[in-house]
Amino acid sequence: MAVKKVALLTAGGLAPCLSTAIGRLIERYTEVSPETEIIAYVGGYKGLLKGESIEVTDEIRKNAAVLYKHGVKLTNVKDCEKRGLVQPGENPLEVAANQLVKDGVDVLHTIGGDDTNTTAADLAAYLAENDYSLIVVGLPKTIDNDVFPIKQSLGAWTAAEEGAKYFENVVAEHNANPRMLIIHEVMGRNCGWLTAYTAKVYHDNLEELDFLPHIGLSQERKDVHAVFVPEMEIDIAAEAERLKKVMDTVDNVNIFISEGAGVESIIKEMEAAGEEVPRDAFGHVKLDAVNPGAWFGKQFAKLLGAEKVLIQKSGYYARAAASNEADLKLIKECCDVAVDSAIAGIGGVVGHDEDKNDELRACEFPRIAGGKPFNIDEPWFGELLADIGQAKGGKVIVEH
């Protein structure tokens, strides 16, 4: 396929892979098809709908442009109208498709999470139904690592590593107050992979350090004492009994939780109290308003007899980092396959396909979906829980 013009579009939250993915796509096209024109839409899907883009010049090619953008879901017509991105009665998919044709785009590369790529799938289907000759090739950018059927989404390893670094400093507060409870809230609405892997990296890093317990500097006080993810069944009463023994012994407790853990229980409490549950344009509960970290802190503070509770969130710190070596390798491999797929006229989202023996390929859009749960039966997670003395279980159980 002769690719004359390529458009790049990033959407959703930041992730450690964004700048790397954009840079590598530009580099790869420059290597294999230097005559191909490249543009980048400003503001994700908003830029596409409004026809706002930046030309990737020779200077930008040399410096591997850094683009951090946010977007909206095109099929959410009311939200698009509310934000003035389309006029009342207009079909956002049609507006986007017409803009791509107007811009002369042959290939659209989307870099984003499940919302971004399922929106790209809707756009690709609309284009196909209306005889638009355009290839859409996506890259799975989400630190949650929750996209079907992609084995590893871009940026997730880095975010876990950075979240562990973040907590290495936060945990210094463990002896700033008697009976200290520290809650580390990690991003992850429906998937606990990032929380679990952040805890694993942090726990493993402690093994490399020297300690002096005789003066109060012990590995036990700095370690992870509990990990709560949406996929696990957690009996809070039983966990509180276990963690109170930890508190009584080492004078502090450190808990890692996913921001989506316990949300169902929190919503039930809010609705029972007659409170409105805040939701975003996609119908998702606004986690910053619900605040699971504060909820867990309140529950366990009473049960453990904590004198002080510290709640820290690593998300914005972790997702803004540069890619680590593992992600750099993965991103470069995926970007190269994305360019090759585009030139071959093959659309989809590029990643290691779990349904096809982890082959690195453009996975078909109809098979792309968000909300892939973390597999709590991963051996490394079982080893982590065994090390910290926590039982493994599917949903949070709360007794009032």
PAKOLLUM-440212 format. One record per residue (C-alpha): residue number from 1; residue in three letters; z, x, y. Coordinates in steps of 0.1 Angstrom, whole numbers, plus 5000, padded with zeros to 4 digits. Example, Ala and Ser with C-alpha at 12.3 -4.5 7.8 and 13.67 -1.06 7.14 Angstrom:
pos 1&code ALA&up 5078&east 5123&north 4955 $
pos 2&code SER&up 5071&east 5137&north 4989 $
***
This chain:
pos 1&code MET&up 5000&east 5000&north 5000 $
pos 2&code ALA&up 4991&east 5013&north 5034 $
pos 3&code VAL&up 5022&east 5011&north 5055 $
pos 4&code LYS&up 5013&east 5011&north 5092 $
pos 5&code LYS&up 5046&east 4999&north 5107 $
pos 6&code VAL&up 5082&east 4998&north 5095 $
pos 7&code ALA&up 5112&east 4980&north 5110 $
pos 8&code LEU&up 5148&east 4989&north 5104 $
pos 9&code LEU&up 5176&east 4964&north 5107 $
pos 10&code THR&up 5213&east 4969&north 5103 $
pos 11&code ALA&up 5238&east 4940&north 5102 $
pos 12&code GLY&up 5274&east 4932&north 5094 $
pos 13&code GLY&up 5303&east 4955&north 5100 $
pos 14&code LEU&up 5302&east 4992&north 5103 $
pos 15&code ALA&up 5303&east 5014&north 5071 $
pos 16&code PRO&up 5302&east 5052&north 5065 $
pos 17&code CYS&up 5266&east 5049&north 5053 $
pos 18&code LEU&up 5249&east 5034&north 5083 $
pos 19&code SER&up 5239&east 5065&north 5103 $
pos 20&code THR&up 5230&east 5084&north 5071 $
pos 21&code ALA&up 5208&east 5056&north 5057 $
pos 22&code ILE&up 5189&east 5052&north 5090 $
pos 23&code GLY&up 5185&east 5089&north 5093 $
pos 24&code ARG&up 5173&east 5093&north 5057 $
pos 25&code LEU&up 5148&east 5064&north 5060 $
pos 26&code ILE&up 5133&east 5080&north 5091 $
pos 27&code GLU&up 5132&east 5114&north 5075 $
pos 28&code ARG&up 5116&east 5101&north 5043 $
pos 29&code TYR&up 5088&east 5082&north 5061 $
pos 30&code THR&up 5082&east 5113&north 5082 $
pos 31&code GLU&up 5079&east 5134&north 5050 $
pos 32&code VAL&up 5056&east 5111&north 5030 $
pos 33&code SER&up 5039&east 5090&north 5056 $
pos 34&code PRO&up 5042&east 5106&north 5091 $
pos 35&code GLU&up 5016&east 5083&north 5106 $
pos 36&code THR&up 5038&east 5053&north 5099 $
pos 37&code GLU&up 5052&east 5037&north 5131 $
pos 38&code ILE&up 5089&east 5029&north 5130 $
pos 39&code ILE&up 5109&east 5005&north 5152 $
pos 40&code ALA&up 5146&east 4995&north 5150 $
pos 41&code TYR&up 5158&east 4961&north 5160 $
pos 42&code VAL&up 5187&east 4961&north 5184 $
pos 43&code GLY&up 5218&east 4941&north 5174 $
pos 44&code GLY&up 5207&east 4933&north 5138 $
pos 45&code TYR&up 5192&east 4899&north 5132 $
pos 46&code LYS&up 5199&east 4890&north 5168 $
pos 47&code GLY&up 5174&east 4917&north 5179 $
pos 48&code LEU&up 5148&east 4903&north 5154 $
pos 49&code LEU&up 5152&east 4868&north 5167 $
pos 50&code LYS&up 5150&east 4879&north 5203 $
pos 51&code GLY&up 5122&east 4904&north 5198 $
pos 52&code GLU&up 5144&east 4933&north 5210 $
pos 53&code SER&up 5136&east 4967&north 5194 $
pos 54&code ILE&up 5136&east 5004&north 5199 $
pos 55&code GLU&up 5106&east 5026&north 5191 $
pos 56&code VAL&up 5116&east 5056&north 5169 $
pos 57&code THR&up 5100&east 5084&north 5188 $
pos 58&code ASP&up 5093&east 5120&north 5177 $
pos 59&code GLU&up 5126&east 5130&north 5194 $
pos 60&code ILE&up 5145&east 5104&north 5175 $
pos 61&code ARG&up 5128&east 5115&north 5143 $
pos 62&code LYS&up 5140&east 5150&north 5149 $
pos 63&code ASN&up 5176&east 5139&north 5155 $
pos 64&code ALA&up 5180&east 5111&north 5128 $
pos 65&code ALA&up 5190&east 5082&north 5151 $
pos 66&code VAL&up 5224&east 5067&north 5148 $
pos 67&code LEU&up 5224&east 5029&north 5150 $
pos 68&code TYR&up 5255&east 5008&north 5146 $
pos 69&code LYS&up 5246&east 4971&north 5148 $
pos 70&code HIS&up 5260&east 4937&north 5141 $
pos 71&code GLY&up 5241&east 4906&north 5131 $
pos 72&code VAL&up 5242&east 4869&north 5122 $
pos 73&code LYS&up 5230&east 4849&north 5092 $
pos 74&code LEU&up 5196&east 4834&north 5100 $
pos 75&code THR&up 5201&east 4804&north 5078 $
pos 76&code ASN&up 5232&east 4794&north 5098 $
pos 77&code VAL&up 5211&east 4773&north 5122 $
pos 78&code LYS&up 5240&east 4758&north 5142 $
pos 79&code ASP&up 5255&east 4793&north 5149 $
pos 80&code CYS&up 5221&east 4806&north 5159 $
pos 81&code GLU&up 5216&east 4777&north 5183 $
pos 82&code LYS&up 5252&east 4781&north 5197 $
pos 83&code ARG&up 5246&east 4817&north 5205 $
pos 84&code GLY&up 5213&east 4810&north 5221 $
pos 85&code LEU&up 5192&east 4830&north 5196 $
pos 86&code VAL&up 5169&east 4800&north 5189 $
pos 87&code GLN&up 5162&east 4768&north 5207 $
pos 88&code PRO&up 5175&east 4735&north 5193 $
pos 89&code GLY&up 5152&east 4723&north 5165 $
pos 90&code GLU&up 5137&east 4758&north 5158 $
pos 91&code ASN&up 5139&east 4772&north 5123 $
pos 92&code PRO&up 5155&east 4807&north 5126 $
pos 93&code LEU&up 5136&east 4820&north 5095 $
pos 94&code GLU&up 5103&east 4809&north 5111 $
pos 95&code VAL&up 5113&east 4825&north 5144 $
pos 96&code ALA&up 5121&east 4858&north 5127 $
pos 97&code ALA&up 5090&east 4857&north 5106 $
pos 98&code ASN&up 5068&east 4851&north 5137 $
pos 99&code GLN&up 5085&east 4880&north 5155 $
pos 100&code LEU&up 5078&east 4903&north 5126 $
pos 101&code VAL&up 5041&east 4893&north 5126 $
pos 102&code LYS&up 5039&east 4896&north 5163 $
pos 103&code ASP&up 5054&east 4931&north 5161 $
pos 104&code GLY&up 5029&east 4940&north 5134 $
pos 105&code VAL&up 5055&east 4950&north 5108 $
pos 106&code ASP&up 5044&east 4957&north 5072 $
pos 107&code VAL&up 5079&east 4966&north 5059 $
pos 108&code LEU&up 5113&east 4955&north 5069 $
pos 109&code HIS&up 5143&east 4976&north 5058 $
pos 110&code THR&up 5176&east 4958&north 5059 $
pos 111&code ILE&up 5209&east 4978&north 5057 $
pos 112&code GLY&up 5239&east 4955&north 5052 $
pos 113&code GLY&up 5263&east 4937&north 5029 $
pos 114&code ASP&up 5259&east 4905&north 5009 $
pos 115&code ASP&up 5253&east 4883&north 5039 $
pos 116&code THR&up 5227&east 4907&north 5053 $
pos 117&code ASN&up 5208&east 4910&north 5021 $
pos 118&code THR&up 5210&east 4874&north 5010 $
pos 119&code THR&up 5196&east 4865&north 5044 $
pos 120&code ALA&up 5169&east 4891&north 5038 $
pos 121&code ALA&up 5162&east 4873&north 5005 $
pos 122&code ASP&up 5159&east 4840&north 5023 $
pos 123&code LEU&up 5135&east 4856&north 5048 $
pos 124&code ALA&up 5115&east 4873&north 5020 $
pos 125&code ALA&up 5112&east 4839&north 5002 $
pos 126&code TYR&up 5101&east 4822&north 5034 $
pos 127&code LEU&up 5075&east 4848&north 5041 $
pos 128&code ALA&up 5061&east 4845&north 5006 $
pos 129&code GLU&up 5059&east 4807&north 5008 $
pos 130&code ASN&up 5040&east 4809&north 5041 $
pos 131&code ASP&up 5016&east 4837&north 5031 $
pos 132&code TYR&up 5031&east 4864&north 5054 $
pos 133&code SER&up 5021&east 4898&north 5041 $
pos 134&code LEU&up 5054&east 4917&north 5045 $
pos 135&code ILE&up 5077&east 4936&north 5022 $
pos 136&code VAL&up 5115&east 4935&north 5026 $
pos 137&code VAL&up 5135&east 4963&north 5011 $
pos 138&code GLY&up 5172&east 4963&north 5015 $
pos 139&code LEU&up 5200&east 4988&north 5011 $
pos 140&code PRO&up 5235&east 4976&north 5000 $
pos 141&code LYS&up 5259&east 4986&north 5028 $
pos 142&code THR&up 5294&east 4974&north 5022 $
pos 143&code ILE&up 5327&east 4992&north 5018 $
pos 144&code ASP&up 5339&east 4963&north 4996 $
pos 145&code ASN&up 5315&east 4973&north 4968 $
pos 146&code ASP&up 5310&east 4936&north 4959 $
pos 147&code VAL&up 5272&east 4931&north 4956 $
pos 148&code PHE&up 5257&east 4918&north 4924 $
pos 149&code PRO&up 5240&east 4935&north 4905 $
pos 150&code ILE&up 5246&east 4968&north 4924 $
pos 151&code LYS&up 5269&east 4992&north 4906 $
pos 152&code GLN&up 5280&east 5011&north 4938 $
pos 153&code SER&up 5273&east 5000&north 4973 $
pos 154&code LEU&up 5268&east 5026&north 5001 $
pos 155&code GLY&up 5298&east 5039&north 5020 $
pos 156&code ALA&up 5325&east 5025&north 4997 $
pos 157&code TRP&up 5335&east 5059&north 4983 $
pos 158&code THR&up 5339&east 5073&north 5018 $
pos 159&code ALA&up 5359&east 5044&north 5030 $
pos 160&code ALA&up 5383&east 5048&north 5001 $
pos 161&code GLU&up 5387&east 5085&north 5008 $
pos 162&code GLU&up 5393&east 5079&north 5045 $
pos 163&code GLY&up 5417&east 5051&north 5038 $
pos 164&code ALA&up 5437&east 5075&north 5016 $
pos 165&code LYS&up 5438&east 5100&north 5045 $
pos 166&code TYR&up 5449&east 5073&north 5069 $
pos 167&code PHE&up 5479&east 5065&north 5047 $
pos 168&code GLU&up 5488&east 5101&north 5042 $
pos 169&code ASN&up 5500&east 5101&north 5079 $
pos 170&code VAL&up 5513&east 5065&north 5079 $
pos 171&code VAL&up 5536&east 5072&north 5049 $
pos 172&code ALA&up 5555&east 5098&north 5069 $
pos 173&code GLU&up 5573&east 5068&north 5083 $
pos 174&code HIS&up 5590&east 5062&north 5049 $
pos 175&code ASN&up 5621&east 5080&north 5060 $
pos 176&code ALA&up 5622&east 5070&north 5096 $
pos 177&code ASN&up 5644&east 5041&north 5088 $
pos 178&code PRO&up 5667&east 5031&north 5059 $
pos 179&code ARG&up 5652&east 5007&north 5034 $
pos 180&code MET&up 5617&east 5010&north 5048 $
pos 181&code LEU&up 5589&east 4987&north 5035 $
pos 182&code ILE&up 5554&east 4999&north 5043 $
pos 183&code ILE&up 5524&east 4976&north 5038 $
pos 184&code HIS&up 5489&east 4992&north 5038 $
pos 185&code GLU&up 5464&east 4964&north 5042 $
pos 186&code VAL&up 5429&east 4975&north 5031 $
pos 187&code MET&up 5396&east 4956&north 5038 $
pos 188&code GLY&up 5383&east 4934&north 5010 $
pos 189&code ARG&up 5380&east 4896&north 5013 $
pos 190&code ASN&up 5373&east 4887&north 4977 $
pos 191&code CYS&up 5370&east 4920&north 4960 $
pos 192&code GLY&up 5399&east 4945&north 4954 $
pos 193&code TRP&up 5378&east 4975&north 4946 $
pos 194&code LEU&up 5384&east 4993&north 4979 $
pos 195&code THR&up 5421&east 4987&north 4978 $
pos 196&code ALA&up 5424&east 4999&north 4942 $
pos 197&code TYR&up 5402&east 5029&north 4947 $
pos 198&code THR&up 5419&east 5039&north 4980 $
pos 199&code ALA&up 5453&east 5037&north 4961 $
pos 200&code LYS&up 5438&east 5059&north 4933 $
pos 201&code VAL&up 5425&east 5085&north 4957 $
pos 202&code TYR&up 5458&east 5086&north 4976 $
pos 203&code HIS&up 5478&east 5088&north 4944 $
pos 204&code ASP&up 5456&east 5115&north 4930 $
pos 205&code ASN&up 5459&east 5135&north 4962 $
pos 206&code LEU&up 5497&east 5135&north 4959 $
pos 207&code GLU&up 5493&east 5154&north 4926 $
pos 208&code GLU&up 5479&east 5183&north 4945 $
pos 209&code LEU&up 5509&east 5187&north 4969 $
pos 210&code ASP&up 5541&east 5206&north 4966 $
pos 211&code PHE&up 5574&east 5187&north 4972 $
pos 212&code LEU&up 5611&east 5196&north 4978 $
pos 213&code PRO&up 5631&east 5167&north 4965 $
pos 214&code HIS&up 5665&east 5185&north 4971 $
pos 215&code ILE&up 5660&east 5180&north 5008 $
pos 216&code GLY&up 5646&east 5145&north 5006 $
pos 217&code LEU&up 5609&east 5153&north 5003 $
pos 218&code SER&up 5599&east 5138&north 4970 $
pos 219&code GLN&up 5566&east 5125&north 4955 $
pos 220&code GLU&up 5584&east 5093&north 4944 $
pos 221&code ARG&up 5591&east 5083&north 4980 $
pos 222&code LYS&up 5555&east 5090&north 4992 $
pos 223&code ASP&up 5537&east 5074&north 4962 $
pos 224&code VAL&up 5521&east 5040&north 4959 $
pos 225&code HIS&up 5546&east 5016&north 4944 $
pos 226&code ALA&up 5524&east 4985&north 4941 $
pos 227&code VAL&up 5487&east 4975&north 4944 $
pos 228&code PHE&up 5478&east 4938&north 4950 $
pos 229&code VAL&up 5442&east 4927&north 4948 $
pos 230&code PRO&up 5426&east 4892&north 4947 $
pos 231&code GLU&up 5416&east 4896&north 4910 $
pos 232&code MET&up 5451&east 4902&north 4897 $
pos 233&code GLU&up 5477&east 4877&north 4887 $
pos 234&code ILE&up 5509&east 4888&north 4904 $
pos 235&code ASP&up 5543&east 4872&north 4898 $
pos 236&code ILE&up 5559&east 4880&north 4932 $
pos 237&code ALA&up 5594&east 4872&north 4919 $
pos 238&code ALA&up 5590&east 4897&north 4890 $
pos 239&code GLU&up 5574&east 4923&north 4912 $
pos 240&code ALA&up 5601&east 4919&north 4938 $
pos 241&code GLU&up 5627&east 4925&north 4911 $
pos 242&code ARG&up 5609&east 4957&north 4900 $
pos 243&code LEU&up 5603&east 4969&north 4936 $
pos 244&code LYS&up 5639&east 4963&north 4946 $
pos 245&code LYS&up 5650&east 4988&north 4920 $
pos 246&code VAL&up 5625&east 5013&north 4936 $
pos 247&code MET&up 5640&east 5004&north 4971 $
pos 248&code ASP&up 5675&east 5009&north 4958 $
pos 249&code THR&up 5666&east 5043&north 4942 $
pos 250&code VAL&up 5643&east 5060&north 4968 $
pos 251&code ASP&up 5651&east 5039&north 4999 $
pos 252&code ASN&up 5615&east 5028&north 5006 $
pos 253&code VAL&up 5586&east 5009&north 4991 $
pos 254&code ASN&up 5549&east 5014&north 4998 $
pos 255&code ILE&up 5525&east 4986&north 4989 $
pos 256&code PHE&up 5487&east 4986&north 4991 $
pos 257&code ILE&up 5471&east 4951&north 4994 $
pos 258&code SER&up 5436&east 4938&north 4998 $
pos 259&code GLU&up 5432&east 4917&north 5030 $
pos 260&code GLY&up 5421&east 4888&north 5008 $
pos 261&code ALA&up 5450&east 4890&north 4984 $
pos 262&code GLY&up 5472&east 4859&north 4985 $
pos 263&code VAL&up 5450&east 4841&north 5009 $
pos 264&code GLU&up 5449&east 4809&north 4988 $
pos 265&code SER&up 5487&east 4807&north 4989 $
pos 266&code ILE&up 5488&east 4814&north 5026 $
pos 267&code ILE&up 5462&east 4786&north 5033 $
pos 268&code LYS&up 5483&east 4762&north 5012 $
pos 269&code GLU&up 5514&east 4770&north 5033 $
pos 270&code MET&up 5495&east 4766&north 5066 $
pos 271&code GLU&up 5479&east 4733&north 5055 $
pos 272&code ALA&up 5513&east 4720&north 5043 $
pos 273&code ALA&up 5527&east 4728&north 5077 $
pos 274&code GLY&up 5499&east 4709&north 5094 $
pos 275&code GLU&up 5484&east 4741&north 5108 $
pos 276&code GLU&up 5446&east 4745&north 5113 $
pos 277&code VAL&up 5430&east 4772&north 5091 $
pos 278&code PRO&up 5407&east 4793&north 5113 $
pos 279&code ARG&up 5372&east 4800&north 5099 $
pos 280&code ASP&up 5342&east 4819&north 5111 $
pos 281&code ALA&up 5305&east 4808&north 5114 $
pos 282&code PHE&up 5300&east 4812&north 5076 $
pos 283&code GLY&up 5330&east 4792&north 5066 $
pos 284&code HIS&up 5351&east 4823&north 5057 $
pos 285&code VAL&up 5388&east 4822&north 5066 $
pos 286&code LYS&up 5394&east 4845&north 5095 $
pos 287&code LEU&up 5416&east 4871&north 5079 $
pos 288&code ASP&up 5428&east 4886&north 5111 $
pos 289&code ALA&up 5442&east 4852&north 5121 $
pos 290&code VAL&up 5457&east 4845&north 5086 $
pos 291&code ASN&up 5471&east 4880&north 5085 $
pos 292&code PRO&up 5479&east 4886&north 5047 $
pos 293&code GLY&up 5496&east 4919&north 5055 $
pos 294&code ALA&up 5522&east 4902&north 5077 $
pos 295&code TRP&up 5526&east 4874&north 5051 $
pos 296&code PHE&up 5533&east 4899&north 5023 $
pos 297&code GLY&up 5556&east 4918&north 5045 $
pos 298&code LYS&up 5576&east 4887&north 5053 $
pos 299&code GLN&up 5579&east 4877&north 5016 $
pos 300&code PHE&up 5589&east 4911&north 5003 $
pos 301&code ALA&up 5612&east 4920&north 5032 $
pos 302&code LYS&up 5636&east 4893&north 5022 $
pos 303&code LEU&up 5633&east 4899&north 4985 $
pos 304&code LEU&up 5638&east 4937&north 4987 $
pos 305&code GLY&up 5664&east 4937&north 5015 $
pos 306&code ALA&up 5642&east 4958&north 5037 $
pos 307&code GLU&up 5657&east 4968&north 5071 $
pos 308&code LYS&up 5623&east 4976&north 5086 $
pos 309&code VAL&up 5587&east 4965&north 5078 $
pos 310&code LEU&up 5557&east 4985&north 5089 $
pos 311&code ILE&up 5523&east 4970&north 5085 $
pos 312&code GLN&up 5492&east 4992&north 5089 $
pos 313&code LYS&up 5455&east 4984&north 5085 $
pos 314&code SER&up 5431&east 5012&north 5077 $
pos 315&code GLY&up 5398&east 4992&north 5078 $
pos 316&code TYR&up 5385&east 5001&north 5112 $
pos 317&code TYR&up 5395&east 5038&north 5107 $
pos 318&code ALA&up 5379&east 5040&north 5073 $
pos 319&code ARG&up 5346&east 5023&north 5080 $
pos 320&code ALA&up 5338&east 5044&north 5110 $
pos 321&code ALA&up 5338&east 5077&north 5091 $
pos 322&code ALA&up 5308&east 5100&north 5084 $
pos 323&code SER&up 5296&east 5099&north 5047 $
pos 324&code ASN&up 5313&east 5121&north 5022 $
pos 325&code GLU&up 5294&east 5143&north 4997 $
pos 326&code ALA&up 5293&east 5116&north 4970 $
pos 327&code ASP&up 5280&east 5090&north 4994 $
pos 328&code LEU&up 5255&east 5114&north 5010 $
pos 329&code LYS&up 5239&east 5120&north 4976 $
pos 330&code LEU&up 5239&east 5083&north 4967 $
pos 331&code ILE&up 5224&east 5072&north 5001 $
pos 332&code LYS&up 5197&east 5098&north 5000 $
pos 333&code GLU&up 5187&east 5088&north 4965 $
pos 334&code CYS&up 5186&east 5051&north 4975 $
pos 335&code CYS&up 5167&east 5057&north 5007 $
pos 336&code ASP&up 5140&east 5077&north 4989 $
pos 337&code VAL&up 5136&east 5049&north 4963 $
pos 338&code ALA&up 5135&east 5023&north 4991 $
pos 339&code VAL&up 5106&east 5041&north 5009 $
pos 340&code ASP&up 5088&east 5046&north 4976 $
pos 341&code SER&up 5093&east 5009&north 4967 $
pos 342&code ALA&up 5080&east 4998&north 5001 $
pos 343&code ILE&up 5049&east 5019&north 4998 $
pos 344&code ALA&up 5043&east 5005&north 4963 $
pos 345&code GLY&up 5047&east 4970&north 4977 $
pos 346&code ILE&up 5079&east 4962&north 4958 $
pos 347&code GLY&up 5106&east 4943&north 4976 $
pos 348&code GLY&up 5143&east 4940&north 4967 $
pos 349&code VAL&up 5177&east 4956&north 4973 $
pos 350&code VAL&up 5179&east 4992&north 4961 $
pos 351&code GLY&up 5208&east 5003&north 4940 $
pos 352&code HIS&up 5218&east 5012&north 4904 $
pos 353&code ASP&up 5211&east 4979&north 4885 $
pos 354&code GLU&up 5240&east 4971&north 4863 $
pos 355&code ASP&up 5219&east 4946&north 4843 $
pos 356&code LYS&up 5193&east 4973&north 4835 $
pos 357&code ASN&up 5213&east 5002&north 4823 $
pos 358&code ASP&up 5222&east 5014&north 4858 $
pos 359&code GLU&up 5186&east 5022&north 4866 $
pos 360&code LEU&up 5181&east 5030&north 4903 $
pos 361&code ARG&up 5155&east 5005&north 4914 $
pos 362&code ALA&up 5147&east 4977&north 4939 $
pos 363&code CYS&up 5167&east 4948&north 4924 $
pos 364&code GLU&up 5150&east 4914&north 4929 $
pos 365&code PHE&up 5163&east 4893&north 4958 $
pos 366&code PRO&up 5170&east 4862&north 4937 $
pos 367&code ARG&up 5195&east 4883&north 4918 $
pos 368&code ILE&up 5214&east 4896&north 4948 $
pos 369&code ALA&up 5247&east 4879&north 4956 $
pos 370&code GLY&up 5280&east 4888&north 4972 $
pos 371&code GLY&up 5315&east 4882&north 4959 $
pos 372&code LYS&up 5313&east 4905&north 4929 $
pos 373&code PRO&up 5349&east 4909&north 4917 $
pos 374&code PHE&up 5366&east 4942&north 4910 $
pos 375&code ASN&up 5369&east 4948&north 4873 $
pos 376&code ILE&up 5406&east 4953&north 4869 $
pos 377&code ASP&up 5400&east 4966&north 4833 $
pos 378&code GLU&up 5385&east 4998&north 4847 $
pos 379&code PRO&up 5403&east 5026&north 4828 $
pos 380&code TRP&up 5412&east 5045&north 4860 $
pos 381&code PHE&up 5429&east 5014&north 4874 $
pos 382&code GLY&up 5449&east 5009&north 4843 $
pos 383&code GLU&up 5460&east 5045&north 4845 $
pos 384&code LEU&up 5471&east 5040&north 4881 $
pos 385&code LEU&up 5491&east 5009&north 4874 $
pos 386&code ALA&up 5508&east 5026&north 4844 $
pos 387&code ASP&up 5517&east 5056&north 4866 $
pos 388&code ILE&up 5534&east 5034&north 4892 $
pos 389&code GLY&up 5550&east 5011&north 4866 $
pos 390&code GLN&up 5532&east 4979&north 4876 $
pos 391&code ALA&up 5521&east 4952&north 4852 $
pos 392&code LYS&up 5484&east 4941&north 4852 $
pos 393&code GLY&up 5474&east 4906&north 4854 $
pos 394&code GLY&up 5440&east 4872&north 4880 $
pos 395&code LYS&up 5456&east 4853&north 4911 $
pos 396&code VAL&up 5488&east 4856&north 4931 $
pos 397&code ILE&up 5516&east 4834&north 4918 $
pos 398&code VAL&up 5541&east 4824&north 4944 $
pos 399&code GLU&up 5574&east 4805&north 4937 $
pos 400&code HIS&up 5589&east 4788&north 4967 $
***
